[in-house]
Amino acid sequence: MKIHNRWFQLVASLIAMIMIANLQYAWTLFVKPMQTATGWKASEIQWAFTLFILFQTWVQPAQGFLIDRLGPRLFTTFAGVLCGVGWAGLGLVTTLPMLYTLYVIAGIGAALVYGGCMGSALKWFTKERGLAAGIIAAGFGGGTALFIPVIASLIKNDGYRTAFLYTGIFQGVMILIVAQFLRHPPAAPVARPAAAAASTGPMLGRHQFTTGEMLKTRRFYVLYAMFVMMSTGGLLVTANASFIASAWGIPAAALVLATSLNAIANGGSRIFWGWVSDRTGRELAMGIAFALQAICLVLTLTVGRLSGTLFTVTLVATFFTWGEIFSLFPSLVADYYGTACATANYGVLYSAKGVSSIIAGGIAAILFERFGTWTACFYGSAVLALGASVIAFSLRASAPDAVALGVPATAK
C-alpha cells in the first residue's frame, strides 16, 4: 500500500510539521500588537514564549517513549486538538495566566507533532537520514513562510485576535486529517548507512540504545551542552525580532519581509546541512555551521541595525546557520544510539531547547528592559555558538566506540 511508502510518510509528516510552524515562528508578529492592546510588559509577554518552548520540549521524552511503542497516529490526532484549541484560544485571552495556559496547551500539542514526525523520519530512513530529518525539520522551521503574509494582513486589517483564531482553527483541522495517515515502518533490522559511517564510527548499527542506556554515556551530555549553546541565538531572534527591530528603528515592512525570508532560510538550512552531513559527516558539518552562526550573530548586531535591508540580510544569514541544529542533532543521535528508541532518545536531547528558551525569551527581554540594549544578548549567543563549534570539531576527532558510549558488555 502507498500509505506504507517511506516517501508518503515523509510528506504526511512534513504537512503536520508545517501546521505547527506558526506556533513558534509567527509569534514575534503578535507580541507588539498584543502589548499595545493590553499594556503588558515585553518580559511578561515573552515568558509565555519561554513556557511554550519548555512544554514543547520537556514533554517529548515521555511522549517519545509512548510513540515509539504505540505509533504516531493516536498522539498526532490528540495533538491537532491541542494545537487548534491552544493557538486559536490566544485570540480570546484577557489575562496573563490565560495567555500562559493556552500557549502551554499549544506547546504540548506541538511536542506531540514534532516528536512523532521526527521519530518517524528517523525510523523510515537510514541511508538518507540527514536529508530526511532535514526535510521534516524544515517543515517546522520554514512552514511559517506560507502564512506570514496572511497573518500580517489579518493583524493589520482585523486585529491580532482574529489572526490567532483563524490560523488556529485551520492548523488544528489539518493536523487532525494528516494524523490518520501516519504509520511507523514494519519492524526490521536496522541497516548500516554507509554514507554516515565516517562520522559515527564503529557503533553505528550494532546496538540499539534505550533511553536509560543513552543517559549513562558521557557523549550524550556533550551533545546536550552543544544543543543548549547553539539554540540560544536563534531563539533570541525568533522571540524578540519585533522588539529588536523597534529598538533599532527598523521599518515594520522590513520586519515582515525579514520574518518571511527567515522562515525560508531556516527551513532551507535544515535540508541543506542535513544533506551535507550525509556526505561529510555530522560533526564536520556542525563545526562549520556553528562557527558561521557566531559570525552571523555579530554581523546582525553590528551591521544589521543600520538599515531595513541589512537587517533582513543578516537575519536571513543567521537563520541559515542556525536551523541545521534541528536536522543534525536528531540524525547524530540516531547514528550514535540507533533508531529503535529514536523518538524518545531525541526527545530527551531536544529538551535542551527548553533550557535555551529561558535565556533567549524572558531573561533576554528583562535584560533589554533594564539596560536598553541587545548587545550583551547577541555577543553572549555568539560566544556560545563558537564554543559549540569547537566541541563539534573535537567530536569529529574522537568518533565514538563501544567503550566511549558505554555499551553493555552483553550487547557488544
N, C-alpha and C positions, 0 to 999 in steps of 0.2 A: 504493500500500500504506500501511496505517496506520503501519507502522514508520518511514516517511519523513515522517510528520507532525511538524511542529516541536513541537507540544504533547506529543505522545507521547514525543519525545526529551527534552523538558524534564522530564517526570515520571520517566522512567527514570533520567536523570542525578540528579534530586533524591533518589531512593531510594538510589542509590550514595553520595551525599554524606551522607545520614543515617547510613549504616552506618559512616562513619569519624568521626562526631562524638565518640563516646566517647573516641577515642584522644587527643584534646586536652582536651575539656571535662569529662570524668568523672575525669580524672587526680587532681584535688585530693581526691576521696573516698578514694583509695587510699594517699596519702602518709603519713598519720598511722598507720593500721594497719600499714603496711609498716615505718615507723620503730619502732613498738613491738615488732614481731616480730623485727626484725633488729638493732636498736641502731644503725643507720646515722644519721649526722647529717643534718639537714634539707638543708644545702647539697649533701651528697653525693647525696642522692636527687634534688634539683632540677636537678642537672647533667644527669640523664637527660632531664628535660623540655626543657632547652635543646638537647641533642643531637637529640631528636625534632623540634623545630621547625627546627633547622638543616637536617636532611636532608629534612624535609617541604617546605622552601622552596628550598634551594640546588640540588637536583637538577632543579627544574622547568624551567629554561631548556633543558637538554639534552633532557629527555623531551618538552617542549613542541614543540621542533623536529621530533622524530620523529612525534608525534601529529598535528601539522599536515599531515604528508605521508602517513602510513600509516593514520590513523584511530584512534579510541579503543578499539575492541573488544579487540584483542590485548593492549594495555597494561593495560586495566582488568581483564582476566582474570588477568593476572600479578599485578596489584595485590591482587586478592582473596586469593591465596595468601600474599603478603607480610603483608597486614594480619591475616589469620587466624593465621598462624604467630607473627608478632611479638607481637601482643596476648595471645593465649592462652598463649604461652610465658612471659610475665611472671609467670604464676602458679607457675612452676617454678623461678624464679631463686633462687640461694643466695649469689651474689657480685655485687659492683657491676659488674665487667666484663660479666657475663651480663645484668644489668639494662640497661646501656647498649647492648649489642649488639642485644638483642631489640627495644628501643624504637626504635632506629635502623632496623631492618628494617621495623617498623610505619610509621615515618615515611616511608620510601621508597615503601611501598605507598600511603599517604595522599597523597603527592605525585602519584602517577600518577592516582589517582581525582580529586583536586581539579583538577589542571591539565586533564585530559581533559574533565571535566564543565563546568568554567567556559568553556573554549575552545569547546566545543560550543554552549553558550548564546549566546556572542558571535557565533558563525557563523550559527546558525539564526535569530536575532532581530536586527532592525535598528530598527524604529520603537519597540519597547518594550524596548530593550536594557538600560536601567537596571533595569526591573522583572524581566526575565528573569535578569539577573546577581544581582539581589537574592534571587530565589526559590532559585537554586542555592546561593548563599552561605548562605541561611537554613537549608538542609538541614544544612550543617556546623555553623553556629552554634547552631541550635535543636534539631537532631535528638536531642541527648542528653537533652532533656526527657522523651522517651518511655522512656528507660532508667534515669534517676536513681533512681526509687523501687525498681525491680527490683535495681539494683546495690547500693543502700543496704541493702536487705533481705538480699541474698546475703552482703554483707560482714558484716552483723550476725549472721546465723544460721549461715553456712557458712565464713566467712573470706574475706579478700581474694583468696587464691589461686584459690578456686573461682569467684569473680566474674570474674576475668581469663579463666579457662579457658572458661566457658560463653559469655560475651559474645563472646570472640574467635572461637570456632568459628561461632557464629551469624552474626556480621558478615561473616566471610570467605566463607561459603557464599552469603549474599545478594548480595554483590558479584559473585561468580562467575556467578550466574544473570542478574543485570541486565546484566552486561557483554555478553552475547550479543545484546542488542537495540540497542546503541549504534552510531550511524552519524553521519557528517558529512553536511551538505547537499550536493546536487549543485553543481558549480562553476557560478557565475553572477556577473554584475557586481554589485557591492555598491551597493545603493540608498542614497540620501542620506536619513537620518532627519530629517524636518522638525522634529520636536519638540525635537531636541537641537541644532539648528543655532545657536541663540542662545548656547549655552555652548561651542561648539567652533570657531567661526569658519570662514573660507573653506576650510580644509584638508579638512574632512570630505568623504569620498567621492572625493577627487581622486587621491591617491597612496597605494598600499599599501606601507607601510614594512616592509622586512626588519628583523630584529633589529639587524643591523650598522648600518643607516641610523639606526634609532632611537637607538642608543647614541652617535651623533655629534651629537645635538641637545641643546642646553642644558636644554630644558624637562624632559627625562627625569630629569635629576639633581635638579631641583627636586622632581619627584614622588617620587623615591626618598627624599629627605630628609624630605618630609612623611610618607611611609609609616612610616619609622622612628620619627618623633616621635609619630605617633598610635597606633601599635600597642603601644607600651611600656606604657601604663597598663592596658589591658585584659588583656595577657598577665601583668602583675604580679598582678592579682587572680585570673586564671584559674589560675595556677600555685600561688599561695600562699594561697588563700582559707581553707584549713583551718588554716594556721599563724596567719594574721591573726585568725581567729575565736578560736582558742585564746588568743592573746596578749591579746585584748580581753575574754575571759570570755564569749563568745557561746555559748549552748547548742548542742549537736550537732543538735538538731531544727531549730533556726533555720538552721543551715548547710545542711542537706539541703533545706529549703524554699527558701532563697535560691539554691542551685545549680539547682534545678528551674526556678524563675521566671527566673533569669538566662538560662537557655538559651532560654526563650520570648522574653524581651526582646531577646536577642542576635539570634535569628532574625528576629523581627519588625522589628528595626531595619534589617536589610538589605533587606527588602521595602519598608518604608515610605519610607526615604530614597532607595532606588533609584527608586521611583515618583515621589517629589517631584522628584528630579533630572531626570527626563524632562520635567518641566513648567517648572522654574525655571532649569535649567542646573546642571551638575555642580558648578561652582566655588562658586556661591552656597549650594547645599545643604551642601557640605563646610564652608564657612566658619561657617555657623550651627551645624552638628552638632559640629564640633571645639571651638568655644567652649563649648558646653553640656557637652562631655566634661570640660573643665578644671574647670568649676564642680562637676560631679558627683563628681569625684575628691576635691576639697577637702571636699565635704559628707560623703563616706564616711568620711574621716579624722576630721572634727570632730564629726559628728552620728551617723554610723553605729555608732560604738563604744559608744554609750550604752545600747543595748538590742538584743535579737534582732530586734524588729520594724523598728527604724530601720536596723539593719544590712541587712536584707533589702530595704527600700525604696530605700536609697541605692545598693546594689549593682545592683538592677534598673535604676535610672536611669542608672548608669554604663555598663552593657552596652547599653542602648538608644541611647546616644550614642556608642558605640564600634564596634559591629558593622557599621555602614554602610561602613566603610573597605573591606570585602570585596565590596561591590557597586559603590561609587562609583569606586574606583581602576581596576578592570578595565574598567568602562564608559568611563571617561575615556581610558584607553589605546587602546581600540578607536576612540573618537571622534577622537583626535588622529592615530593611526597606522594605522588601517584594521583589517580583520578577517582578511586573508589569512594573516598570521602572528600572529594574536591570542593563540594559546595560548603560543607561545614568547615573545612580547613581554611579556605579563603575567607569565609565569613569571620573567622577569628582574626585573621590578619587585617581584614577590611575595617575592623573596629578601630584601627589606628586613625582612620579618617575622623572618627568622632573626637579623639583626643585633639587633633589639629583644629577642629571646629571651635573648640573652646578658646583657643588662641586667636584664630582668624575671625571669629564672629564677635561675640560680646566683648572680650578683652581688648581687641583692636579698636572697637568703637569707643570704649571707655578711654583708652589712651589718646585717641583723637580728640575727644571732648575735653580732656584735661590739658593737653599740650597744643592742640590746634594744628597738628601736622601729622602726615602719614610717613614721615621719613624713617623713624625707628622701625615701623612695621615692615616697610619694604626692604630695608637693609638687613633686618633680622631674618626675614624669609630667604633672602639671597644667600646669606651665610649658611642657613640650614640646608638649602639645596646643594650648595657647593660641598658641604660635608657629606651629604648622601652620595654625591658623585664619587668622592674619594673612596667611600666604603664599597660602592659598586665595583670599582676597578680592583679593589683588594679581594672581593669575592671571586672575580674572574681569575685572579692569580692563585686561588686556592679552591678549585672545584670540589664539591662535596664527595665524600666517600662514605662507606658504611660506618666506619668508626666515628667520623666527624658528625654524622647525622644521628648516631646512636641507635642503629637498627638492632632490635633484639637478636640475640645470638641464634635463636631458632629460625629466624627469618632470612639469614644470610644464605 
